[in-house]
Amino acid sequence: MGVSEGSRTCVGFIPAGSVVGEGRSRYGAVCKRRASYKRTLAARQAEIVESSDAALDQQVSSSDTPVLVDFYAQWCGPCKLLNPILDWASDEYGSGLKILKIDADTNNKSVAKYNISALPTLILFKNGKVKSQIVGAVAKSRVSEFLKENI
């Protein structure tokens, strides 16, 4: 099924009754979006939570599910590369994984406590204890493998 405008067509599988909006492709064709693709920033912010020194220990120890903590900095380019991967992990694992982000520049106590020497650093906590960690910007496949091995 496609929607055309002149000679330009946006082709997609759009089940009847599931269209939530429309826009234009970069080529000018009118495109309809499916409901399953509609995600708001507010929904993502509810799944990936910004944490602090004061709250981190309580959030990790009180969680019934594994917790992935991303130590990052606003100025860190490689840290920004992990954001889409964290969004994917949030979508993939849903309520089975809690994801927290902690700014290393403003939360020095947590950085010292967990011996963070490079950014970005991902630490996976299970039952309130450090299970494993990854240092540096890594590919989605590596994060996927890391989570499968440790959850």
C-alpha positions as CSV (number, residue, x, y, z in Angstrom):
1,M,0.0,0.0,0.0
2,G,1.4,3.4,-0.8
3,V,0.4,7.0,-0.8
4,S,1.5,8.9,-3.8
5,E,2.0,12.5,-4.7
6,G,2.8,13.0,-8.3
7,S,5.5,10.5,-9.1
8,R,6.7,10.2,-5.5
9,T,5.4,7.4,-3.4
10,C,5.9,6.5,0.3
11,V,5.4,2.7,0.6
12,G,4.7,1.0,3.9
13,F,2.6,-1.6,5.5
14,I,-0.2,0.3,7.1
15,P,-3.0,-1.8,8.6
16,A,-6.4,-0.3,8.3
17,G,-7.4,1.9,11.2
18,S,-3.9,2.2,12.6
19,V,-2.8,5.4,11.0
20,V,-2.0,8.0,13.6
21,G,-0.6,10.8,11.5
22,E,1.0,11.8,8.3
23,G,4.0,13.7,7.2
24,R,6.2,14.2,4.2
25,S,9.2,12.1,3.3
26,R,12.4,13.9,2.4
27,Y,11.4,13.5,-1.2
28,G,8.0,15.3,-0.6
29,A,5.7,12.3,-0.7
30,V,2.9,12.2,1.9
31,C,3.6,9.4,4.3
32,K,1.3,7.8,6.9
33,R,2.7,6.6,10.2
34,R,1.6,3.5,12.0
35,A,0.5,3.6,15.6
36,S,3.3,1.2,16.6
37,Y,5.9,3.7,15.5
38,K,4.6,6.6,17.5
39,R,6.7,7.1,20.6
40,T,6.9,10.4,22.5
41,L,9.9,11.9,24.2
42,A,7.9,11.8,27.5
43,A,7.4,8.0,27.2
44,R,11.2,7.5,26.7
45,Q,12.0,9.8,29.6
46,A,9.7,7.7,31.8
47,E,11.7,4.6,30.9
48,I,15.2,6.1,31.1
49,V,15.6,8.0,34.4
50,E,18.2,10.6,35.3
51,S,19.7,9.8,38.7
52,S,22.0,11.5,41.2
53,D,24.5,10.6,43.9
54,A,21.7,10.8,46.6
55,A,19.3,8.5,44.7
56,L,21.5,6.0,42.9
57,D,22.1,3.6,45.8
58,Q,18.4,3.5,46.7
59,Q,17.3,3.1,43.1
60,V,19.7,0.2,42.5
61,S,19.1,-1.6,45.9
62,S,15.4,-1.4,45.8
63,S,14.9,-2.6,42.2
64,D,13.4,-6.1,41.6
65,T,14.8,-6.0,38.1
66,P,18.4,-5.6,36.8
67,V,19.5,-1.9,36.6
68,L,21.7,-0.6,33.8
69,V,23.5,2.6,34.8
70,D,25.0,4.9,32.1
71,F,27.7,7.2,33.5
72,Y,28.0,10.0,30.9
73,A,28.8,13.7,30.5
74,Q,27.0,16.4,28.4
75,W,30.3,17.2,26.6
76,C,31.1,13.6,25.8
77,G,30.6,12.7,22.1
78,P,30.9,8.9,22.5
79,C,28.3,9.2,25.4
80,K,25.8,10.6,23.0
81,L,26.4,7.7,20.6
82,L,25.0,5.4,23.3
83,N,21.6,7.2,23.6
84,P,19.9,5.3,20.6
85,I,21.3,2.0,22.0
86,L,19.8,2.8,25.4
87,D,16.5,3.6,23.7
88,W,16.7,0.3,21.9
89,A,17.4,-1.6,25.2
90,S,14.5,0.2,26.9
91,D,12.2,-0.9,24.0
92,E,13.6,-4.5,23.9
93,Y,13.6,-5.3,27.6
94,G,10.7,-3.0,28.7
95,S,9.9,-3.5,32.4
96,G,12.5,-6.3,32.7
97,L,15.4,-3.7,32.8
98,K,15.6,-0.4,34.6
99,I,17.9,2.1,32.9
100,L,19.4,5.1,34.8
101,K,21.6,7.8,33.5
102,I,24.0,9.7,35.9
103,D,26.0,12.8,34.9
104,A,29.6,12.1,35.9
105,D,30.4,15.9,36.1
106,T,27.8,16.6,38.8
107,N,27.8,13.3,40.7
108,N,31.4,12.9,41.8
109,K,30.6,10.5,44.8
110,S,29.1,7.8,42.5
111,V,32.0,8.2,40.0
112,A,34.5,7.7,42.9
113,K,32.5,4.8,44.5
114,Y,32.3,2.8,41.2
115,N,35.9,3.8,40.1
116,I,34.7,5.4,36.8
117,S,37.9,6.3,34.9
118,A,36.5,6.7,31.4
119,L,33.2,7.8,29.8
120,P,30.8,6.4,28.8
121,T,30.7,3.5,31.3
122,L,27.7,1.2,31.6
123,I,27.3,-0.8,34.8
124,L,24.8,-3.5,35.2
125,F,23.5,-4.1,38.7
126,K,21.6,-7.3,39.7
127,N,20.1,-7.8,43.2
128,G,21.8,-4.5,44.2
129,K,25.3,-5.6,43.3
130,V,27.6,-4.8,40.3
131,K,27.2,-7.7,37.9
132,S,29.3,-6.4,35.0
133,Q,30.4,-3.3,33.1
134,I,31.3,-2.0,29.7
135,V,33.7,1.0,29.2
136,G,33.6,3.1,26.1
137,A,31.2,3.6,23.2
138,V,30.3,0.2,21.8
139,A,28.1,-1.1,19.1
140,K,24.5,-2.2,19.7
141,S,25.5,-5.8,19.0
142,R,28.0,-5.6,21.9
143,V,25.4,-4.1,24.3
144,S,22.9,-6.8,23.2
145,E,25.4,-9.6,23.9
146,F,26.3,-7.9,27.2
147,L,22.7,-7.8,28.4
148,K,21.9,-11.4,27.2
149,E,24.9,-12.7,29.1
150,N,24.2,-10.9,32.3
151,I,20.5,-10.7,32.7
